[in-house]
Amino acid sequence: MPQLRDFLSRFRPAGAPGSATRAGVPADRSTELAAEVGPVLALLDGAQAECAGIIEQARHDADTITAAARAQAAVIAADGDRRARAARAEAARQLMALASNDAVAMVVLAEQQAALIRERSAQRMPAMVQLAVGQIRELLAEER
């Protein structure tokens, strides 16, 4: 009489079709994998939820950091703009002071040149007057 064990071995899982093996039913691999891996994957559900929470917190932290960085960048840009305006104003002041000094120097030089021209004209005036008077006398003498 066959034993129960022999009877049950007829229903043991068999491999994929191929060469002849002992008789048995085809193996249901997906059911076996689900039964084997299912409990392990069920343990990971909590970890997956925790990962989702960590990712959400990281996104929130990143948004906070980005907002702070934008605010800091705005402060830096405003400070840079203020410094640039101050530097432009200082450069303009220095340029105007330099131009004013140049203008004063040019006025002094022009006054010196004018004084020199007045001095030369004062020296040359008597000779020029005599020359002009002489030419007028010659013209008057020719007309007579």
C-alpha positions as CSV (number, residue, x, y, z in Angstrom):
1,M,0.0,0.0,0.0
2,P,1.4,3.4,-0.9
3,Q,2.2,5.6,1.9
4,L,0.8,9.1,2.4
5,R,4.2,10.6,1.6
6,D,4.4,8.9,-1.8
7,F,0.9,10.1,-2.5
8,L,1.7,13.7,-1.7
9,S,5.0,13.7,-3.7
10,R,2.9,13.4,-6.8
11,F,1.7,16.9,-6.2
12,R,5.0,18.5,-5.5
13,P,5.9,21.5,-7.7
14,A,7.7,20.7,-10.9
15,G,10.0,22.9,-12.9
16,A,9.5,24.5,-16.2
17,P,8.7,22.2,-19.2
18,G,11.7,20.5,-20.5
19,S,13.2,17.1,-20.3
20,A,11.2,14.4,-18.6
21,T,11.3,14.4,-14.8
22,R,9.3,12.8,-12.2
23,A,5.6,13.4,-12.4
24,G,4.2,16.4,-10.6
25,V,2.2,19.6,-11.0
26,P,3.7,22.7,-12.5
27,A,5.2,25.0,-10.0
28,D,3.4,28.2,-9.3
29,R,6.4,30.5,-8.9
30,S,4.5,33.7,-8.4
31,T,2.5,32.3,-5.6
32,E,5.6,30.9,-4.0
33,L,7.5,34.2,-4.4
34,A,4.5,36.2,-3.0
35,A,4.3,33.8,0.0
36,E,8.1,34.0,0.5
37,V,8.7,37.8,-0.1
38,G,5.3,39.2,0.9
39,P,6.0,39.3,4.7
40,V,9.4,40.9,4.1
41,L,7.9,43.5,1.8
42,A,5.1,44.1,4.3
43,L,7.8,45.0,6.8
44,L,9.1,47.6,4.4
45,D,5.8,49.4,4.2
46,G,6.6,51.3,7.4
47,A,10.1,52.1,6.0
48,Q,8.5,53.4,2.8
49,A,6.2,55.7,4.7
50,E,9.1,56.9,6.8
51,C,11.1,57.6,3.6
52,A,8.1,59.6,2.2
53,G,8.1,61.6,5.4
54,I,11.8,62.2,5.2
55,I,11.5,63.3,1.5
56,E,8.7,65.7,2.4
57,Q,10.7,67.1,5.3
58,A,13.7,67.5,3.0
59,R,11.5,69.3,0.4
60,H,10.2,71.6,3.2
61,D,13.8,72.2,4.4
62,A,15.0,72.9,0.9
63,D,12.1,75.4,0.4
64,T,13.0,77.1,3.6
65,I,16.7,77.3,2.7
66,T,15.9,78.6,-0.8
67,A,13.6,81.3,0.7
68,A,16.4,82.3,3.2
69,A,19.0,82.3,0.4
70,R,16.7,84.5,-1.8
71,A,16.2,86.9,1.1
72,Q,19.9,87.0,1.7
73,A,20.6,87.5,-2.0
74,A,18.2,90.4,-2.0
75,V,19.9,92.0,1.0
76,I,23.3,91.5,-0.6
77,A,22.1,93.0,-3.9
78,A,20.6,96.0,-2.2
79,D,23.8,96.5,-0.3
80,G,25.8,96.2,-3.5
81,D,23.5,98.7,-5.2
82,R,23.9,101.1,-2.3
83,R,27.7,100.7,-2.4
84,A,27.7,101.2,-6.1
85,R,25.7,104.4,-5.9
86,A,28.0,105.6,-3.1
87,A,31.1,104.8,-5.2
88,R,29.6,106.5,-8.3
89,A,28.8,109.6,-6.1
90,E,32.4,109.6,-4.7
91,A,33.9,109.2,-8.1
92,A,31.7,112.0,-9.5
93,R,32.8,114.2,-6.5
94,Q,36.5,113.5,-7.1
95,L,36.1,114.1,-10.8
96,M,34.3,117.4,-10.2
97,A,37.0,118.4,-7.7
98,L,39.7,117.6,-10.2
99,A,37.8,119.4,-13.0
100,S,37.4,122.4,-10.6
101,N,41.2,122.4,-9.9
102,D,41.9,122.1,-13.6
103,A,39.5,125.0,-14.3
104,V,41.2,127.2,-11.6
105,A,44.6,126.3,-13.1
106,M,43.4,127.2,-16.6
107,V,42.0,130.5,-15.4
108,V,45.3,131.3,-13.7
109,L,47.2,130.4,-16.9
110,A,44.8,132.4,-19.0
111,E,45.2,135.5,-16.7
112,Q,49.0,135.1,-16.9
113,Q,48.8,134.9,-20.7
114,A,46.5,137.9,-20.8
115,A,48.9,139.9,-18.6
116,L,51.8,138.9,-20.9
117,I,49.8,140.0,-24.0
118,R,48.9,143.3,-22.3
119,E,52.6,143.9,-21.4
120,R,53.7,143.1,-25.0
121,S,51.0,145.3,-26.5
122,A,52.0,148.1,-24.1
123,Q,55.6,147.8,-25.3
124,R,54.7,147.6,-29.0
125,M,51.9,150.2,-28.9
126,P,54.1,153.3,-29.3
127,A,55.9,151.9,-32.4
128,M,52.6,150.8,-33.9
129,V,51.0,154.2,-33.3
130,Q,54.0,155.9,-34.9
131,L,53.8,153.6,-37.9
132,A,50.1,154.2,-38.3
133,V,50.4,157.9,-38.0
134,G,53.3,157.9,-40.5
135,Q,51.2,156.0,-43.0
136,I,48.2,158.3,-42.6
137,R,50.5,161.3,-43.1
138,E,51.8,159.8,-46.3
139,L,48.3,159.2,-47.5
140,L,47.3,162.7,-46.7
141,A,50.4,164.1,-48.4
142,E,49.7,162.1,-51.6
143,E,46.1,163.4,-51.7
144,R,47.3,167.0,-51.6
